[in-house]
Amino acid sequence: MNNTPSPRRHSRTTPLPRPQSRIEATELRDLLEANLSALDALFAEHQRTIEESLRAVEGLRAELRAELRAFGDARAPWVRALAETRALLYVALQELIVGDNGAGLSLALPRHAQ
């Protein structure tokens, strides 16, 4: 048998005596109706909040989808910038390796004695 206490504690309430007169019954009814009305209003407010949150999330999802499409577009500015950088690096490396006169790698490399 599990003797561990429940993680959710319930507060104990004392039962109210039953109304003895018509006035007490009317007061209790009015109190219960006011409580029900407040709970209905709270429920409606929570429902509106949830619906607004869902609309906002849906909007963000569409926005994110559009950004991902733009990111993957081959004509995107970052793709062009990357291609230009690649071309510049290619030219710079070619000048370093081959040299200005084009003789860099075209020269025969010395052979090591075996």
N, CA, C and O of each residue as an XYZ file, in Angstrom:
456
protein
N       0.836     -1.187      0.000
C       0.000      0.000      0.000
C       0.873      1.239      0.000
O       1.871      1.301      0.718
N       0.505      2.216     -0.795
C       1.288      3.430     -0.941
C       0.851      4.433      0.124
O      -0.278      4.924      0.099
N       1.752      4.733      1.059
C       1.436      5.667      2.148
C       1.996      7.051      1.909
O       1.956      7.895      2.804
N       2.522      7.303      0.712
C       3.090      8.621      0.445
C       1.967      9.626      0.290
O       0.915      9.314     -0.268
N       2.193     10.826      0.781
C       1.145     11.834      0.654
C       0.957     12.259     -0.798
O       1.895     12.254     -1.595
N      -0.230     12.611     -1.105
C      -0.559     13.054     -2.455
C       0.106     14.398     -2.715
O       0.133     15.248     -1.825
N       0.657     14.616     -3.942
C       1.322     15.891     -4.228
C       0.347     17.064     -4.236
O       0.752     18.213     -4.056
N      -0.895     16.787     -4.438
C      -1.889     17.866     -4.471
C      -2.736     17.776     -3.212
O      -3.472     16.810     -3.011
N      -2.624     18.772     -2.386
C      -3.351     18.793     -1.122
C      -4.700     19.470     -1.326
O      -4.802     20.517     -1.965
N      -5.703     18.863     -0.782
C      -7.037     19.443     -0.851
C      -7.331     20.118      0.478
O      -7.113     19.547      1.546
N      -7.827     21.340      0.393
C      -8.171     22.019      1.631
C      -9.517     21.485      2.113
O     -10.420     21.188      1.331
N      -9.603     21.384      3.379
C     -10.854     20.887      3.957
C     -11.830     22.044      4.110
O     -11.469     23.143      4.531
N     -13.043     21.767      3.763
C     -14.095     22.775      3.923
C     -15.128     22.234      4.882
O     -15.357     21.029      4.982
N     -15.717     23.129      5.556
C     -16.787     22.713      6.464
C     -18.109     22.924      5.746
O     -18.326     23.967      5.129
N     -18.979     21.951      5.824
C     -20.265     22.101      5.134
C     -21.092     23.219      5.757
O     -21.092     23.418      6.972
N     -21.780     23.928      4.907
C     -22.660     24.988      5.389
C     -23.995     24.387      5.799
O     -24.456     23.409      5.210
N     -24.595     24.964      6.787
C     -25.922     24.455      7.164
C     -26.931     24.766      6.058
O     -26.824     25.782      5.371
N     -27.872     23.909      5.904
C     -28.908     24.129      4.893
C     -29.711     25.365      5.257
O     -29.981     25.627      6.429
N     -30.089     26.119      4.233
C     -30.889     27.322      4.523
C     -32.200     26.929      5.213
O     -32.868     25.965      4.838
N     -32.529     27.706      6.217
C     -33.726     27.411      6.999
C     -34.916     28.245      6.560
O     -36.067     27.863      6.766
N     -34.628     29.384      5.955
C     -35.734     30.264      5.555
C     -35.632     30.543      4.068
O     -34.625     30.251      3.423
N     -36.695     31.112      3.551
C     -36.739     31.485      2.139
C     -35.687     32.558      1.855
O     -35.083     32.538      0.783
N     -35.454     33.470      2.756
C     -34.468     34.536      2.566
C     -33.068     33.929      2.474
O     -32.284     34.309      1.603
N     -32.748     32.987      3.366
C     -31.445     32.332      3.319
C     -31.272     31.558      2.017
O     -30.193     31.580      1.425
N     -32.305     30.884      1.572
C     -32.241     30.131      0.325
C     -32.036     31.073     -0.857
O     -31.276     30.764     -1.774
N     -32.707     32.213     -0.838
C     -32.555     33.199     -1.915
C     -31.147     33.780     -1.920
O     -30.549     33.954     -2.982
N     -30.613     34.080     -0.733
C     -29.258     34.608     -0.633
C     -28.237     33.592     -1.152
O     -27.305     33.936     -1.879
N     -28.440     32.316     -0.752
C     -27.538     31.271     -1.216
C     -27.644     31.108     -2.732
O     -26.630     30.942     -3.410
N     -28.850     31.155     -3.260
C     -29.044     31.047     -4.702
C     -28.377     32.209     -5.425
O     -27.714     32.009     -6.443
N     -28.549     33.430     -4.900
C     -27.909     34.599     -5.513
C     -26.384     34.474     -5.485
O     -25.703     34.824     -6.449
N     -25.861     33.970     -4.363
C     -24.411     33.788     -4.238
C     -23.919     32.756     -5.258
O     -22.902     32.967     -5.919
N     -24.642     31.646     -5.380
C     -24.243     30.613     -6.337
C     -24.363     31.107     -7.776
O     -23.515     30.783     -8.607
N     -25.389     31.876     -8.081
C     -25.533     32.426     -9.434
C     -24.439     33.428     -9.748
O     -23.936     33.457    -10.871
N     -24.060     34.254     -8.773
C     -22.967     35.213     -8.969
C     -21.651     34.460     -9.195
O     -20.841     34.838    -10.042
N     -21.454     33.377     -8.412
C     -20.249     32.569     -8.569
C     -20.229     31.924     -9.952
O     -19.195     31.927    -10.619
N     -21.354     31.375    -10.385
C     -21.441     30.761    -11.704
C     -21.208     31.793    -12.802
O     -20.536     31.500    -13.791
N     -21.745     32.973    -12.644
C     -21.552     34.042    -13.622
C     -20.077     34.440    -13.704
O     -19.544     34.657    -14.791
N     -19.428     34.532    -12.546
C     -17.999     34.874    -12.526
C     -17.177     33.772    -13.182
O     -16.229     34.055    -13.914
N     -17.535     32.517    -12.923
C     -16.817     31.407    -13.554
C     -17.042     31.397    -15.060
O     -16.111     31.118    -15.816
N     -18.250     31.694    -15.509
C     -18.527     31.777    -16.948
C     -17.694     32.877    -17.602
O     -17.141     32.683    -18.685
N     -17.605     34.031    -16.942
C     -16.817     35.136    -17.479
C     -15.335     34.770    -17.527
O     -14.642     35.092    -18.492
N     -14.853     34.098    -16.482
C     -13.456     33.669    -16.449
C     -13.176     32.646    -17.548
O     -12.137     32.706    -18.206
N     -14.094     31.716    -17.742
C     -13.955     30.722    -18.797
C     -13.906     31.405    -20.172
O     -13.063     31.076    -21.005
N     -14.811     32.351    -20.397
C     -14.840     33.062    -21.677
C     -13.540     33.834    -21.904
O     -13.025     33.869    -23.022
N     -13.014     34.447    -20.856
C     -11.758     35.200    -20.968
C     -10.602     34.257    -21.300
O      -9.773     34.569    -22.155
N     -10.545     33.113    -20.630
C      -9.492     32.138    -20.922
C      -9.621     31.613    -22.349
O      -8.620     31.421    -23.038
N     -10.834     31.387    -22.780
C     -11.043     30.894    -24.135
C     -10.576     31.925    -25.162
O      -9.939     31.567    -26.153
N     -10.891     33.215    -24.930
C     -10.425     34.275    -25.832
C      -8.904     34.343    -25.841
O      -8.292     34.484    -26.899
N      -8.300     34.243    -24.675
C      -6.839     34.295    -24.577
C      -6.199     33.139    -25.338
O      -5.211     33.329    -26.048
N      -6.755     31.953    -25.192
C      -6.216     30.788    -25.896
C      -6.366     30.969    -27.405
O      -5.436     30.677    -28.157
N      -7.510     31.441    -27.850
C      -7.724     31.646    -29.287
C      -6.772     32.691    -29.848
O      -6.233     32.512    -30.940
N      -6.556     33.787    -29.114
C      -5.609     34.815    -29.555
C      -4.187     34.248    -29.611
O      -3.439     34.529    -30.547
N      -3.823     33.457    -28.616
C      -2.486     32.850    -28.599
C      -2.307     31.915    -29.788
O      -1.256     31.913    -30.428
N      -3.329     31.122    -30.082
C      -3.246     30.211    -31.225
C      -3.115     30.977    -32.537
O      -2.354     30.573    -33.417
N      -3.852     32.081    -32.673
C      -3.723     32.901    -33.888
C      -2.325     33.485    -33.994
O      -1.744     33.516    -35.078
N      -1.779     33.950    -32.868
C      -0.428     34.524    -32.877
C       0.601     33.463    -33.253
O       1.513     33.732    -34.035
N       0.457     32.263    -32.701
C       1.386     31.182    -33.027
C       1.267     30.819    -34.501
O       2.277     30.586    -35.166
N       0.053     30.770    -35.012
C      -0.144     30.457    -36.425
C       0.520     31.515    -37.301
O       1.139     31.185    -38.312
N       0.393     32.785    -36.917
C       1.049     33.860    -37.658
C       2.552     33.729    -37.620
O       3.220     33.927    -38.635
N       3.103     33.392    -36.444
C       4.544     33.201    -36.330
C       5.004     32.012    -37.157
O       6.081     32.037    -37.752
N       4.178     30.969    -37.190
C       4.542     29.792    -37.970
C       4.613     30.132    -39.458
O       5.526     29.694    -40.159
N       3.640     30.918    -39.936
C       3.649     31.325    -41.344
C       4.854     32.218    -41.630
O       5.497     32.095    -42.673
N       5.151     33.117    -40.692
C       6.300     34.009    -40.854
C       7.604     33.215    -40.883
O       8.489     33.494    -41.691
N       7.718     32.228    -40.001
C       8.911     31.391    -39.966
C       9.042     30.589    -41.253
O      10.141     30.449    -41.791
N       7.931     30.064    -41.747
C       7.958     29.309    -42.997
C       8.447     30.197    -44.139
O       9.249     29.756    -44.963
N       7.972     31.446    -44.197
C       8.397     32.374    -45.248
C       9.890     32.689    -45.122
O      10.593     32.776    -46.129
N      10.367     32.858    -43.897
C      11.794     33.132    -43.698
C      12.651     31.938    -44.116
O      13.722     32.111    -44.697
N      12.175     30.727    -43.818
C      12.927     29.543    -44.228
C      12.967     29.410    -45.749
O      13.986     29.019    -46.318
N      11.847     29.740    -46.408
C      11.846     29.709    -47.872
C      12.842     30.722    -48.424
O      13.593     30.418    -49.351
N      12.848     31.931    -47.852
C      13.784     32.967    -48.307
C      15.228     32.537    -48.051
O      16.117     32.820    -48.854
N      15.453     31.864    -46.946
C      16.800     31.409    -46.612
C      17.289     30.376    -47.618
O      18.472     30.360    -47.958
N      16.405     29.524    -48.094
C      16.790     28.489    -49.031
C      16.739     28.899    -50.485
O      17.066     28.097    -51.361
N      16.338     30.122    -50.765
C      16.225     30.595    -52.146
C      17.624     30.791    -52.740
O      18.474     31.448    -52.140
N      17.849     30.218    -53.915
C      19.158     30.332    -54.565
C      19.463     31.763    -54.995
O      20.622     32.100    -55.239
N      18.443     32.601    -55.091
C      18.670     34.001    -55.483
C      18.777     34.917    -54.281
O      18.815     36.138    -54.437
N      18.826     34.353    -53.090
C      18.900     35.160    -51.871
C      20.205     35.945    -51.837
O      21.215     35.487    -52.372
N      20.197     37.118    -51.218
C      21.414     37.940    -51.157
C      22.590     37.215    -50.505
O      23.732     37.388    -50.931
N      22.330     36.412    -49.487
C      23.441     35.731    -48.820
C      24.084     34.710    -49.750
O      25.285     34.459    -49.648
N      23.306     34.114    -50.657
C      23.867     33.145    -51.597
C      24.778     33.864    -52.588
O      25.870     33.389    -52.899
N      24.320     35.007    -53.077
C      25.164     35.789    -53.998
C      26.437     36.248    -53.317
O      27.517     36.187    -53.905
N      26.318     36.711    -52.072
C      27.500     37.163    -51.335
C      28.479     36.010    -51.123
O      29.692     36.188    -51.230
N      27.945     34.833    -50.824
C      28.806     33.671    -50.649
C      29.507     33.295    -51.953
O      30.689     32.951    -51.950
N      28.777     33.361    -53.065
C      29.375     33.050    -54.374
C      30.470     34.059    -54.716
O      31.520     33.687    -55.239
N      30.221     35.346    -54.417
C      31.232     36.371    -54.697
C      32.463     36.163    -53.825
O      33.593     36.315    -54.289
N      32.239     35.813    -52.556
C      33.359     35.553    -51.653
C      34.159     34.356    -52.134
O      35.389     34.377    -52.109
N      33.476     33.324    -52.568
C      34.143     32.127    -53.102
C      35.004     32.505    -54.311
O      36.143     32.057    -54.437
N      34.445     33.334    -55.194
C      35.200     33.746    -56.381
C      36.433     34.556    -55.986
O      37.510     34.358    -56.548
N      36.284     35.461    -55.027
C      37.424     36.254    -54.562
C      38.487     35.365    -53.933
O      39.679     35.555    -54.176
N      38.066     34.396    -53.128
C      39.030     33.484    -52.508
C      39.738     32.642    -53.565
O      40.936     32.386    -53.454
N      39.016     32.218    -54.571
C      39.615     31.429    -55.647
C      40.710     32.237    -56.350
O      41.808     31.736    -56.590
N      40.396     33.476    -56.670
C      41.372     34.333    -57.352
C      42.567     34.594    -56.439
O      43.713     34.538    -56.885
N      42.306     34.879    -55.164
C      43.395     35.161    -54.235
C      44.285     33.933    -54.050
O      45.510     34.050    -54.056
N      43.683     32.768    -53.886
C      44.486     31.554    -53.734
C      45.261     31.228    -55.007
O      46.402     30.770    -54.942
N      44.656     31.457    -56.137
C      45.348     31.205    -57.401
C      46.571     32.100    -57.518
O      47.623     31.647    -57.969
N      46.454     33.348    -57.126
C      47.598     34.255    -57.184
C      48.679     33.833    -56.202
O      49.866     33.968    -56.497
N      48.279     33.314    -55.017
C      49.260     32.864    -54.037
C      49.984     31.609    -54.510
O      51.204     31.504    -54.386
N      49.234     30.670    -55.045
C      49.818     29.392    -55.436
C      50.572     29.511    -56.764
O      51.731     29.105    -56.854
N      49.940     30.052    -57.769
C      50.524     30.105    -59.106
C      51.430     31.314    -59.250
O      52.466     31.225    -59.910
N      51.084     32.401    -58.673
C      51.873     33.620    -58.773
C      51.375     34.488    -59.917
O      50.555     34.068    -60.732
N      51.885     35.693    -59.954
C      51.465     36.645    -60.985
C      51.895     36.208    -62.382
O      51.209     36.489    -63.365
N      53.018     35.527    -62.464
C      53.534     35.183    -63.793
C      53.022     33.827    -64.278
O      53.351     33.406    -65.387
N      52.232     33.149    -63.472
C      51.656     31.872    -63.890
C      52.636     30.734    -63.821
O      52.357     29.664    -64.363
N      53.807     30.917    -63.161
C      54.837     29.871    -63.161
C      54.858     29.067    -61.872
O      55.635     28.118    -61.773
N      54.059     29.393    -60.903
C      54.127     28.769    -59.575
C      54.108     27.264    -59.581
O      55.119     26.649    -59.242
N      53.015     26.643    -59.948
C      52.921     25.192    -59.921
C      53.363     24.561    -61.228
O      53.515     23.342    -61.319
N      53.564     25.376    -62.221
C      53.980     24.786    -63.499
C      55.444     24.391    -63.478
O      55.898     23.665    -64.363
N      56.198     24.858    -62.478
C      57.603     24.461    -62.367
C      57.683     23.039    -61.838
O      56.851     22.605    -61.042
N      58.673     22.346    -62.284
C      58.865     20.977    -61.792
C      59.321     21.010    -60.339
O      60.204     21.786    -59.975
N      58.719     20.173    -59.524
C      59.092     20.114    -58.110
C      60.318     19.233    -57.974
O      60.439     18.237    -58.687
N      61.236     19.575    -57.072
C      62.419     18.744    -56.888
C      62.025     17.378    -56.354
O      61.135     17.260    -55.512
N      62.701     16.339    -56.857
C      62.420     14.979    -56.443
C      63.347     14.615    -55.290
O      64.508     15.022    -55.238
N      62.808     13.856    -54.398
C      63.615     13.403    -53.256
C      64.316     12.122    -53.676
O      63.787     11.316    -54.441
N      65.501     11.965    -53.161
C      66.268     10.757    -53.491
C      65.655      9.580    -52.760
O      65.315      9.659    -51.580
N      65.523      8.482    -53.498
C      64.934      7.278    -52.891
C      65.970      6.284    -52.557
O      65.654      5.212    -52.040
